[in-house]
């Protein structure tokens, strides 16, 4: 069947779903988007990072507007607590990228998707593959037929579960504490003002984990000093009494005082005072806990059903590749739609490219997780040369834009 004129369902309306929709519309497909939440996506403020060349490609291709809000970074400061307010800087690591507010980035994509085709509060209940397409049943009781169905429904994907019923996300055994808040909340700006001239962000090292802190745009699209958001995240062992063996998380509002006390002890034991204060500016109600999972599947395609973004592969956040992978999947889909007239050859080509890329990212995320959380080095003994050699060994001959690659062109 020809790609042009096909009726396509995109299950999931977040970053991956909106990017897939734009790619498919450029192939002259009739696309409908089904998002299970109801207006909640615009309020997500977590920080995400994307490479500068990819940002430029997305702007040039019209996925993002020129000048969409982001915060540029040029180097990463690895810090060890040493009893001083600022801590000891172990390494100034080059690394060029742009920091994004998830909600602002999603909104920049979403404005290109017509409201008439974007259906909030619609959950996929079941799908039934057919030789010539897919039948989908939704939570409102409607049953609809499509030529192709795209699973863009995130790491707990219903569509992936249908395609790979024996596969499930694997829990890494540690968690990511997260928070973000308006920069205007800060009383002591010393750490921020020290990093801003170098466009630097912080990594705080400690045995069994590390923390990161950087700036992202605010929801009003402001990205200038004093008007941004402070975004922080801390990788650490799972607190006692929690069970994340099944995919789950603790969103803001579910971190109680006892759990917040656990976080506070991590800060007291391992963070310099100035950086402790940056994290403590988030009250318990604004803190979340994200268990770390990964999952790779051997194929993104089954018949007329395909996967994109985290629905296809779940990689640990260490690779900073969640949104990056979703965009790359969508750009690949758009390119292949221009090279293949029929769905059979397009889907086969997409599967060959993107499933392999996803598997490689999962392997890299596991290596970084071992090096930076599960088997951390004796940070205080490491010289810049040691850090460089350690990073190269972790990447195992591959490149990752956060680790030294100068991709700062344009």
C-alpha positions in Angstrom: 0.0 0.0 0.0 1.2 3.5 -0.8 2.3 5.8 2.1 0.6 8.8 0.6 -3.0 9.1 1.6 -2.8 6.5 4.3 -4.8 6.9 7.5 -2.4 6.7 10.5 -3.1 6.6 14.3 -0.4 8.0 16.6 -0.8 6.7 20.1 0.7 9.2 22.4 0.8 13.0 22.0 4.0 13.9 23.8 7.3 14.9 22.1 7.6 11.6 20.2 4.0 11.6 19.1 4.0 15.2 17.9 7.3 14.7 16.0 5.9 11.5 14.4 2.8 13.4 13.4 4.7 16.1 11.7 6.9 13.5 9.8 3.8 11.6 8.7 1.9 14.7 7.6 4.8 15.7 5.4 4.4 12.3 3.7 0.7 13.3 3.0 -0.7 10.9 5.5 -4.1 11.5 7.2 -3.0 11.4 10.9 -5.0 11.3 14.1 -3.3 11.6 17.5 -4.6 10.0 20.7 -3.2 11.2 24.1 -4.3 9.4 27.2 -3.8 12.4 29.6 -6.0 15.5 29.6 -4.0 18.7 29.3 -1.3 17.5 31.7 1.7 17.6 29.3 2.0 21.4 29.2 2.8 21.4 33.0 5.8 19.1 32.8 8.9 21.1 33.6 11.7 18.6 33.8 15.0 19.5 32.1 16.1 17.6 29.0 19.2 18.0 26.8 19.6 17.8 23.1 22.7 18.2 20.8 23.1 21.5 19.0 23.3 20.0 15.5 20.0 18.2 16.1 18.5 21.4 17.4 19.6 23.2 14.3 18.3 20.4 12.1 14.9 20.5 13.8 14.7 24.3 13.3 15.7 24.0 9.6 13.2 21.2 9.1 10.4 23.3 10.7 9.7 21.0 13.7 10.8 23.9 16.0 10.6 27.6 15.5 13.8 29.5 15.1 14.8 31.0 18.5 12.6 28.6 20.5 13.6 28.9 24.2 16.6 26.9 25.4 19.7 27.5 27.5 23.1 26.9 26.0 25.9 25.0 27.8 29.5 24.7 26.9 31.2 22.8 29.7 30.5 20.6 32.7 32.0 21.1 36.1 32.6 17.9 38.2 32.5 18.9 41.8 33.4 17.1 45.0 32.4 18.2 48.5 35.4 19.2 50.5 34.0 21.3 53.4 34.1 24.6 51.5 30.8 26.2 50.4 31.6 25.7 46.7 33.3 22.4 46.8 36.4 21.3 44.9 36.2 21.4 41.1 37.8 18.2 39.8 37.3 18.6 36.0 36.1 21.2 33.5 34.8 18.9 30.8 33.9 20.3 27.3 30.5 19.5 26.0 28.1 21.7 23.9 24.4 21.3 24.0 21.1 23.1 24.7 19.1 22.6 27.9 15.3 22.5 27.5 12.2 22.7 29.6 10.2 19.6 28.6 6.9 21.5 28.6 8.3 24.4 26.6 9.8 22.0 24.1 6.6 20.0 23.8 4.6 23.2 23.4 6.9 24.3 20.5 6.1 21.0 18.7 2.4 20.9 19.7 1.6 24.2 18.1 2.3 22.6 14.7 -0.3 19.9 15.3 -3.9 20.9 14.5 -6.3 20.7 17.4 -8.8 18.9 15.2 -6.6 15.8 15.0 -5.2 15.9 18.5 -7.5 13.9 20.9 -6.9 14.4 24.6 -8.1 11.9 27.2 -8.2 9.0 24.7 -6.6 5.8 25.9 -5.9 2.8 23.6 -7.6 -0.2 25.1 -6.8 -2.8 22.5 -5.4 -3.2 19.0 -5.9 -5.9 16.5 -3.5 -6.2 13.6 -5.0 -7.0 10.1 -3.1 -7.8 6.9 -4.1 -4.4 5.5 -3.9 -2.3 8.7 -4.9 -2.1 12.3 -8.2 -2.0 14.3 -7.9 0.1 17.5 -10.4 0.2 20.4 -10.3 3.3 22.7 -11.5 4.0 26.2 -14.6 5.9 25.0 -15.8 2.7 23.3 -15.0 3.7 19.8 -13.5 1.3 17.4 -11.5 2.7 14.5 -9.6 1.3 11.5 -6.2 2.6 10.3 -3.7 1.7 7.7 -0.9 2.1 10.1 -0.6 2.6 13.9 2.4 4.3 15.6 3.1 3.6 19.2 4.5 6.8 20.7 3.1 6.1 24.2 6.3 6.2 26.3 8.3 3.8 28.4 5.2 2.0 29.7 3.9 1.6 26.2 0.7 -0.3 25.7 1.6 -0.7 22.0 5.0 -2.2 22.8 3.4 -4.6 25.2 1.1 -5.8 22.4 4.1 -6.3 20.0 6.4 -7.8 22.6 4.3 -9.4 25.4 7.3 -11.2 27.0 9.4 -8.0 27.2 9.4 -5.6 30.1 11.5 -2.7 31.4 14.4 -3.9 33.6 14.9 -2.0 36.8 18.5 -0.9 37.3 18.2 -0.9 41.1 18.7 2.8 41.7 16.6 6.0 41.3 16.7 9.6 40.1 15.5 12.3 42.5 14.2 15.3 40.4 13.0 18.8 40.9 12.9 22.2 39.3 11.6 25.7 40.3 11.8 29.3 39.3 15.2 30.9 39.6 13.6 33.9 41.3 13.1 31.7 44.3 16.9 31.7 45.1 18.3 33.8 47.9 21.9 32.8 47.3 22.9 33.0 43.7 26.6 32.5 44.1 26.8 29.0 42.4 24.6 30.1 39.5 26.5 33.4 38.9 29.8 31.5 39.0 28.7 29.0 36.3 26.9 31.4 34.0 29.9 33.2 32.4 31.3 29.8 31.3 27.8 28.4 30.3 28.6 25.6 32.7 26.5 23.1 34.6 27.3 21.1 37.7 27.9 17.4 38.4 28.3 16.6 42.1 30.3 13.4 42.6 29.8 10.9 45.5 30.2 7.2 46.2 27.3 5.4 44.8 25.9 8.2 42.6 26.0 11.8 41.5 23.9 14.9 41.1 23.4 17.3 38.3 22.2 20.9 38.3 21.6 23.2 35.3 19.3 26.0 34.1 16.3 25.6 31.8 13.8 28.1 30.3 10.8 29.1 32.4 7.2 28.3 31.2 6.8 31.9 30.0 9.7 31.2 27.5 12.2 33.4 29.4 15.7 32.0 29.3 17.6 35.1 30.6 19.3 35.1 34.0 16.9 35.6 37.0 14.0 34.4 34.8 14.9 30.7 34.2 14.2 27.6 36.2 16.7 25.7 38.2 16.7 22.0 37.3 18.3 19.3 39.4 18.5 15.5 39.5 20.3 13.1 41.8 21.2 9.5 41.0 21.4 7.4 44.2 20.5 3.9 45.6 16.9 3.2 46.1 15.6 4.3 49.6 14.6 1.4 51.9 11.0 0.3 51.8 10.3 1.2 48.2 9.6 -1.4 45.5 10.1 -0.4 41.9 10.4 -3.9 40.4 7.3 -3.1 38.4 7.4 0.0 36.3 6.2 2.9 38.4 7.4 6.2 39.9 6.6 8.7 42.6 5.4 12.0 41.0 5.4 15.4 42.8 3.1 15.2 45.7 3.9 11.6 46.7 7.3 12.2 48.3 6.5 12.3 52.0 8.5 13.8 54.8 10.4 10.5 55.5 11.5 10.2 51.9 12.5 13.9 51.8 14.5 13.3 54.9 16.4 10.6 53.0 17.2 13.1 50.2 18.2 15.7 52.8 20.8 13.3 54.2 22.2 12.7 50.7 22.7 16.4 50.4 24.2 16.9 53.9 26.6 14.0 53.4 27.7 14.6 49.8 27.0 18.1 48.5 28.8 21.4 49.0 26.7 23.9 51.0 26.0 26.2 48.0 24.7 23.3 45.9 22.8 21.8 48.8 20.8 25.1 49.0 20.0 24.9 45.3 18.3 21.5 45.8 16.6 22.3 49.1 14.8 25.2 47.3 12.5 22.5 46.1 10.0 21.6 48.9 8.8 18.0 49.2 5.6 18.6 47.2 7.7 19.5 44.2 10.1 16.5 44.3 9.7 13.3 42.3 11.5 10.0 42.3 12.1 8.3 38.9 13.3 4.7 39.1 15.8 3.9 36.4 14.7 1.3 33.8 15.9 0.2 30.5 14.5 -2.1 27.8 15.6 -3.0 24.3 13.4 -5.0 21.8 14.6 -6.7 18.6 12.1 -5.0 16.3 10.2 -1.8 16.2 7.7 -3.1 13.6 5.1 -5.8 13.4 2.9 -5.8 10.4 1.4 -2.3 10.2 2.3 -1.3 13.8 5.5 0.6 14.5 7.2 2.1 17.6 8.9 5.4 18.1 10.7 7.1 21.0 10.6 5.5 24.4 7.9 3.2 23.3 10.5 1.5 21.1 13.5 1.6 23.5 13.9 2.6 27.1 17.4 3.9 27.8 18.7 5.2 31.0 18.7 9.1 31.3 22.5 9.1 31.6 22.6 9.2 27.8 20.4 12.3 27.7 18.8 10.7 24.6 15.1 10.3 25.4 14.0 13.3 23.3 17.0 13.1 21.1 16.1 9.5 20.1 12.5 10.4 19.5 13.4 13.3 17.2 15.9 11.1 15.4 13.2 8.4 14.9 10.9 11.0 13.5 13.4 12.5 11.2 14.3 9.0 9.9 10.7 8.3 9.3 10.3 11.5 7.3 13.4 10.8 5.2 12.4 7.2 4.5 8.9 8.3 3.5 10.6 10.3 0.8 12.6 7.2 -0.3 9.9 4.5 -0.2 6.5 4.7 -1.8 5.0 1.7 0.0 4.6 0.9 3.7 6.2 -2.5 3.5 9.6 -1.2 2.4 9.4 1.9 4.5 8.7 0.0 7.7 11.5 -2.5 7.0 14.0 0.2 6.4 12.9 2.1 9.6 13.1 -1.0 11.7 16.6 -1.8 10.5 17.9 1.6 11.3 16.1 2.6 14.5 15.9 -0.7 16.4 19.7 -1.1 16.1 20.3 2.5 17.2 18.0 1.9 20.3 19.8 -1.2 21.3 23.2 0.6 21.1 21.9 3.4 23.3 20.6 0.9 25.9 24.1 -0.7 26.1 25.7 2.8 26.4 23.3 3.8 29.2 24.2 0.6 31.1 27.9 1.3 30.9 27.4 4.9 32.1 25.2 3.7 34.9 27.9 1.3 36.1 30.6 3.9 35.9 28.7 6.8 37.5 26.4 5.0 40.0 26.9 1.3 40.5 30.7 1.2 40.5 31.8 4.8 41.1 35.5 5.5 41.2 37.4 7.2 44.0 36.4 10.6 42.7 38.8 12.6 44.8 41.9 10.8 43.5 41.1 11.5 39.8 43.0 14.1 37.7 41.6 15.6 34.5 43.5 13.1 32.5 42.1 10.3 34.6 38.6 11.6 34.0 39.2 11.8 30.3 40.5 8.2 30.1 37.6 7.0 32.3 35.1 8.6 30.1 36.6 7.1 26.9 36.6 3.7 28.5 32.9 4.1 29.5 31.9 5.2 26.0 33.8 2.2 24.6 34.8 3.8 21.3 31.4 5.5 20.7 30.7 9.2 20.9 28.1 11.0 23.1 27.5 14.7 22.6 27.7 15.5 26.4 31.2 14.1 26.7 33.7 16.3 25.0 32.5 16.4 21.4 32.7 20.0 20.0 29.5 20.2 18.1 29.0 23.9 18.7 28.9 24.9 15.0 26.2 27.6 14.4 
